[in-house]
Amino acid sequence: MTIKDIAKLSGYGIGTVSRVLNNHSDVSDKARKKIMEVIEESNFQPNTNARHLKRQSVSSLSIIVKGNQNMLFADILEKMQMLFSRNGENAEVSYIDEDANEVECALSLCRDRNPKGIIFLGGNLDYFDAFDSIEVPCVLLTNSAGSLNISNLSSFYTDDEEASYQIGSYLIKQGHKKIGVIGGTLSATQISSSRYEGCLRSFKENGIDFEEKKAYIPCRYSMEDGYQAAKKLLKQVSGVTAIIALSDTIAVGAMRAICDAGKRVPDDISVVGFDGISLSNYCIPRLTTIRQDTDRMAREGVELMLRQIHYPGEGRDVSVPFQLLERESVRKI
C-alpha cells in the first residue's frame, strides 16, 4: 500500500493525502475523515525513512544563471550568495547556456534536489508555460514576470524599453543621426527585444532614419560576439557615428572592433552600453551606459525569497529604477 493507493481509494489527490499524513491544517474535515478511514482500513504505515530523507534533502536554495559570460549576473550572484550566507542559507548555483530552457532546468532540480526555492538570473518568458509543476517560491531577476500571473513567481527588473529609449534620445541630443544597434535576439519575451524597441521609439520620435536590416546586428551577450557584430555593422553601414550595444560586455567587444578598424572611441564613433558593470568604469574610455541597480535587485530578491520559503505569499512584480551614466565614450557632434 502506497500513498498513491490511498489517494485512489479515497478519491482525493496525492497532495491532500500527504497533508493529512503530515497533520497540516489546510484540509477539510470531510477529506481528512475519508482519508483517515482508508488509512485505518488498509493498515497503511508511512515510510518514515523516506520521509526523513526527503526532509534532509530540502536543505538549500537553487540559483539558475543563464549564460556564463554575463558580468551583470556575476555581480548579482555574488551579492545574493553573501546575503544568503549571512542568513544561514545555502544556495546552489546551476549555469546554463543563454539560449537554454531555464524552466526545464528548474523542473529537473525540483525532481533531483527538492530545493526550498529557486531564483532565476535571466529568463525567457516563452519557457514559463511549463511552470505549473513548480510549487516552491521562485524569483526572476532582470525580466518582468508580471504578465504571467503565476502566484509563486515574483520578479525584479529594469524597465529596459524606457532605459534604451533614453539612450537613443541622449545620442540624438548629442548630434548623432547615423546610429547602429548590436546585441541580443528579437524574441518578444526577451529583454533584448524590449531594449531594441526602446531604441526604435527614440529614433522614430526624433525623425532618425534607421535601416533595420543593416543597422541592427543580433549577437550573444559576450565580448567576442560584440566584437564580431561591430565589425559586421561597420562593413554594412558607412558613416556610423554611434553604436548602441545592448549590454556592457557587448560594448567592450565593439570598442575593440572599432579600434582594430583604425578608428577611435569616441572621436570617430561613440559607444553606449547597458548594465553598468564595474568593467564599464575602468575600460578606456570609460563607457557611457545604463546602470541597473544590482544592489537593490539582489537585496530585495533575497529578502522576498527568505520570507516566502517560510510564509508563502502572492508573487510581486517590481520595477527597479535605473540611471544613465554619462562618461567618456560619447562625443558631442
C-alpha positions as CSV (number, residue, x, y, z in Angstrom):
1,M,0.0,0.0,0.0
2,T,1.4,3.4,-1.1
3,I,0.3,7.0,-0.8
4,K,-0.9,6.7,-4.4
5,D,-3.1,3.8,-3.4
6,I,-4.5,5.8,-0.5
7,A,-5.3,8.7,-2.9
8,K,-7.0,6.4,-5.4
9,L,-9.2,4.7,-2.8
10,S,-10.1,7.9,-1.0
11,G,-10.9,9.9,-4.2
12,Y,-8.5,12.7,-3.2
13,G,-5.2,13.9,-4.6
14,I,-1.8,12.8,-3.5
15,G,-1.1,16.3,-2.2
16,T,-4.2,16.2,0.0
17,V,-3.2,12.7,1.4
18,S,0.3,14.0,2.1
19,R,-1.1,17.0,4.0
20,V,-3.3,14.7,6.2
21,L,-0.3,12.3,6.9
22,N,1.8,15.4,7.9
23,N,-1.0,16.8,10.1
24,H,-1.4,20.0,8.1
25,S,-4.4,22.2,9.0
26,D,-5.3,23.2,5.4
27,V,-7.5,20.1,4.8
28,S,-11.3,20.0,5.1
29,D,-12.8,17.8,7.9
30,K,-14.6,15.7,5.2
31,A,-11.4,15.0,3.3
32,R,-9.4,14.3,6.5
33,K,-12.1,11.9,7.8
34,K,-12.3,9.9,4.5
35,I,-8.6,9.6,4.1
36,M,-8.1,8.5,7.7
37,E,-10.8,5.8,7.2
38,V,-8.9,4.4,4.2
39,I,-5.6,4.6,6.1
40,E,-7.1,2.6,9.1
41,E,-8.9,0.1,6.9
42,S,-5.7,-0.7,4.9
43,N,-3.4,-0.6,7.9
44,F,-1.2,1.8,6.0
45,Q,2.2,2.6,7.6
46,P,4.1,5.7,6.3
47,N,7.7,5.1,5.2
48,T,9.4,7.1,7.9
49,N,12.9,6.6,6.4
50,A,11.8,8.0,3.1
51,R,10.1,11.0,4.8
52,H,13.2,11.7,6.8
53,L,15.4,11.6,3.7
54,K,13.1,13.9,1.9
55,R,13.2,16.4,4.7
56,Q,17.0,16.2,4.8
57,S,17.2,16.9,1.0
58,V,15.3,20.2,1.4
59,S,18.5,21.9,2.5
60,S,19.2,24.6,0.0
61,L,18.0,27.1,-2.5
62,S,18.8,26.9,-6.2
63,I,20.0,29.8,-8.4
64,I,19.8,29.2,-12.2
65,V,22.1,31.5,-14.2
66,K,21.6,32.0,-17.9
67,G,25.0,32.2,-19.6
68,N,28.5,32.1,-18.1
69,Q,29.9,35.4,-19.6
70,N,27.3,37.8,-18.3
71,M,29.1,40.1,-15.9
72,L,25.9,41.7,-14.6
73,F,24.6,38.3,-13.5
74,A,28.0,37.6,-11.8
75,D,27.7,40.8,-9.9
76,I,24.1,40.0,-8.7
77,L,25.0,36.4,-7.9
78,E,27.9,37.4,-5.7
79,K,25.7,39.8,-3.7
80,M,22.9,37.2,-3.3
81,Q,25.3,34.5,-2.1
82,M,26.7,36.8,0.5
83,L,23.2,37.7,1.7
84,F,22.0,34.1,1.9
85,S,25.1,33.1,3.8
86,R,24.5,35.9,6.3
87,N,21.1,34.5,6.9
88,G,22.3,30.9,7.3
89,E,21.0,29.7,3.9
90,N,23.0,27.7,1.4
91,A,22.4,28.4,-2.3
92,E,23.5,26.0,-5.1
93,V,24.2,27.6,-8.5
94,S,23.5,26.0,-11.9
95,Y,24.8,27.6,-15.0
96,I,23.0,27.0,-18.3
97,D,23.5,28.3,-21.8
98,E,21.9,31.7,-22.5
99,D,19.6,30.1,-25.1
100,A,18.7,27.1,-22.8
101,N,15.4,26.5,-21.2
102,E,15.6,27.6,-17.6
103,V,12.2,26.2,-16.6
104,E,13.3,22.7,-17.8
105,C,16.4,23.1,-15.6
106,A,14.2,24.2,-12.6
107,L,11.9,21.1,-13.1
108,S,14.9,18.8,-13.1
109,L,16.2,20.5,-9.9
110,C,12.9,20.0,-8.2
111,R,12.9,16.3,-9.1
112,D,16.6,15.7,-8.1
113,R,17.3,18.2,-5.3
114,N,14.0,19.3,-3.9
115,P,15.1,22.9,-3.3
116,K,13.4,25.3,-0.9
117,G,13.1,27.9,-3.6
118,I,14.5,28.9,-7.0
119,I,16.0,32.2,-8.3
120,F,16.3,32.7,-12.0
121,L,19.0,35.1,-13.1
122,G,17.7,35.9,-16.6
123,G,14.7,34.3,-18.2
124,N,12.8,33.9,-21.5
125,L,9.1,34.1,-20.7
126,D,8.3,31.7,-23.6
127,Y,9.6,28.9,-21.5
128,F,7.3,29.6,-18.5
129,D,4.3,27.9,-20.0
130,A,5.5,24.8,-18.3
131,F,5.8,26.4,-14.9
132,D,2.7,24.8,-13.3
133,S,4.6,21.8,-11.9
134,I,6.9,24.1,-9.8
135,E,5.4,24.6,-6.4
136,V,8.3,26.2,-4.5
137,P,8.7,30.0,-4.2
138,C,10.5,31.5,-7.2
139,V,12.1,34.9,-8.1
140,L,13.0,36.1,-11.6
141,L,15.7,38.8,-11.7
142,T,16.2,41.2,-14.7
143,N,13.0,40.3,-16.5
144,S,9.4,41.0,-15.6
145,A,7.0,38.1,-14.9
146,G,4.0,40.3,-14.2
147,S,2.2,39.3,-17.4
148,L,2.4,35.6,-16.5
149,N,0.2,35.9,-13.3
150,I,2.0,33.0,-11.6
151,S,1.2,33.1,-7.9
152,N,4.6,31.7,-6.7
153,L,6.7,33.7,-9.1
154,S,8.0,37.2,-8.3
155,S,10.2,39.4,-10.4
156,F,12.6,42.4,-10.0
157,Y,13.6,44.1,-13.2
158,T,14.7,47.3,-15.0
159,D,12.3,49.0,-17.5
160,D,14.5,48.0,-20.4
161,E,12.5,49.7,-23.1
162,E,12.4,53.1,-21.3
163,A,16.1,52.9,-20.5
164,S,17.1,52.2,-24.1
165,Y,14.7,55.0,-25.2
166,Q,16.7,57.3,-23.0
167,I,20.0,56.1,-24.6
168,G,18.8,56.7,-28.1
169,S,17.4,60.2,-27.1
170,Y,20.7,61.0,-25.4
171,L,22.7,60.2,-28.5
172,I,20.4,62.2,-30.7
173,K,20.7,65.2,-28.4
174,Q,24.5,64.9,-28.8
175,G,24.0,65.3,-32.6
176,H,24.2,61.7,-33.8
177,K,22.0,60.7,-36.7
178,K,23.7,57.6,-38.1
179,I,23.3,55.1,-35.3
180,G,23.8,51.3,-35.2
181,V,22.4,48.8,-32.7
182,I,24.1,45.5,-31.7
183,G,23.1,42.7,-29.4
184,G,20.6,40.1,-28.3
185,T,17.9,38.4,-30.3
186,L,14.4,39.8,-31.0
187,S,12.1,37.2,-29.3
188,A,9.2,39.2,-27.9
189,T,9.7,37.8,-24.4
190,Q,13.4,38.5,-24.0
191,I,14.9,41.7,-22.6
192,S,16.9,42.4,-25.8
193,S,13.6,42.9,-27.7
194,S,12.5,45.5,-25.2
195,R,15.8,47.3,-25.4
196,Y,15.7,47.3,-29.2
197,E,12.1,48.6,-29.2
198,G,13.2,51.5,-26.9
199,C,15.9,52.4,-29.4
200,L,13.5,52.3,-32.3
201,R,11.0,54.5,-30.4
202,S,13.6,57.2,-29.8
203,F,14.6,57.1,-33.5
204,K,11.1,57.4,-34.7
205,E,10.2,60.3,-32.3
206,N,13.2,62.2,-33.4
207,G,12.9,61.6,-37.2
208,I,16.1,59.5,-37.4
209,D,16.3,57.2,-40.5
210,F,17.3,53.7,-39.3
211,E,18.0,50.9,-41.7
212,E,16.8,47.9,-39.6
213,K,18.1,45.2,-41.9
214,K,21.6,46.6,-42.0
215,A,22.0,48.8,-38.9
216,Y,20.8,46.2,-36.3
217,I,23.1,43.2,-35.8
218,P,22.0,40.5,-33.3
219,C,24.6,38.7,-31.2
220,R,25.1,36.8,-27.9
221,Y,26.0,38.6,-24.7
222,S,29.8,38.3,-24.8
223,M,32.8,40.5,-25.7
224,E,33.7,38.2,-28.7
225,D,30.2,38.4,-30.1
226,G,30.1,42.1,-29.6
227,Y,33.4,42.4,-31.5
228,Q,32.2,40.4,-34.4
229,A,28.8,42.2,-34.5
230,A,30.5,45.6,-34.6
231,K,32.8,44.5,-37.4
232,K,29.8,43.4,-39.4
233,L,28.0,46.7,-38.7
234,L,30.9,48.8,-39.8
235,K,31.1,46.9,-43.1
236,Q,27.4,47.1,-43.8
237,V,26.7,50.7,-42.8
238,S,29.0,53.5,-43.8
239,G,29.3,56.7,-41.9
240,V,28.1,55.4,-38.5
241,T,28.8,57.9,-35.7
242,A,27.4,55.9,-32.8
243,I,26.7,52.4,-31.7
244,I,24.2,51.3,-29.0
245,A,25.3,48.0,-27.5
246,L,22.6,46.1,-25.6
247,S,25.0,45.2,-22.8
248,D,28.3,46.4,-21.5
249,T,30.1,43.2,-22.4
250,I,29.0,43.6,-26.0
251,A,30.0,47.3,-25.9
252,V,33.6,46.4,-24.8
253,G,33.9,44.0,-27.7
254,A,32.6,46.7,-30.0
255,M,35.1,49.2,-28.8
256,R,37.9,46.8,-29.6
257,A,36.5,46.2,-33.1
258,I,36.4,50.0,-33.7
259,C,40.0,50.3,-32.6
260,D,41.0,47.4,-34.9
261,A,39.3,49.1,-37.8
262,G,41.6,52.1,-37.4
263,K,39.1,54.3,-35.7
264,R,38.8,55.8,-32.2
265,V,36.2,55.9,-29.5
266,P,34.6,58.5,-29.2
267,D,36.5,60.7,-31.7
268,D,35.2,58.7,-34.7
269,I,32.5,56.5,-33.3
270,S,30.7,56.9,-29.9
271,V,29.6,53.8,-28.0
272,V,26.9,53.3,-25.3
273,G,26.4,50.2,-23.3
274,F,23.7,48.8,-20.9
275,D,24.0,47.4,-17.4
276,G,26.6,49.4,-15.5
277,I,29.0,46.6,-14.6
278,S,32.3,47.6,-12.9
279,L,34.3,47.0,-16.1
280,S,32.5,49.8,-17.8
281,N,34.1,52.3,-15.4
282,Y,37.6,51.0,-15.9
283,C,37.8,50.4,-19.7
284,I,39.4,53.1,-21.9
285,P,37.5,55.3,-22.5
286,R,35.1,54.9,-19.6
287,L,31.8,53.6,-21.0
288,T,28.6,55.7,-21.1
289,T,25.9,53.2,-20.0
290,I,22.7,52.5,-18.2
291,R,23.3,51.4,-14.6
292,Q,21.0,48.7,-13.3
293,D,20.6,48.8,-9.5
294,T,22.0,45.3,-8.8
295,D,22.3,46.0,-5.1
296,R,18.6,46.6,-4.8
297,M,17.7,43.6,-7.1
298,A,19.9,41.3,-5.1
299,R,18.8,42.6,-1.7
300,E,15.0,42.6,-2.4
301,G,15.1,39.3,-4.3
302,V,16.8,37.6,-1.3
303,E,14.6,39.2,1.3
304,L,11.5,38.1,-0.6
305,M,12.8,34.6,-1.1
306,L,13.7,34.3,2.6
307,R,10.2,35.5,3.6
308,Q,8.3,33.2,1.2
309,I,10.1,30.0,2.0
310,H,8.7,30.4,5.5
311,Y,5.5,32.4,4.8
312,P,4.3,31.7,1.2
313,G,2.5,34.6,-0.4
314,E,1.5,36.1,-3.7
315,G,4.2,37.0,-6.2
316,R,5.3,40.5,-6.7
317,D,6.4,42.3,-9.9
318,V,8.8,45.2,-9.1
319,S,10.4,47.7,-11.5
320,V,13.8,48.9,-10.1
321,P,14.9,52.4,-11.1
322,F,17.9,52.8,-13.4
323,Q,20.4,55.6,-14.1
324,L,22.1,56.9,-17.3
325,L,25.8,57.3,-16.6
326,E,27.4,59.9,-18.9
327,R,31.1,59.1,-19.2
328,E,33.8,59.3,-21.8
329,S,32.6,57.1,-24.7
330,V,30.2,59.6,-26.4
331,R,31.3,62.7,-28.4
332,K,29.0,65.6,-29.0
333,I,28.8,66.4,-32.7
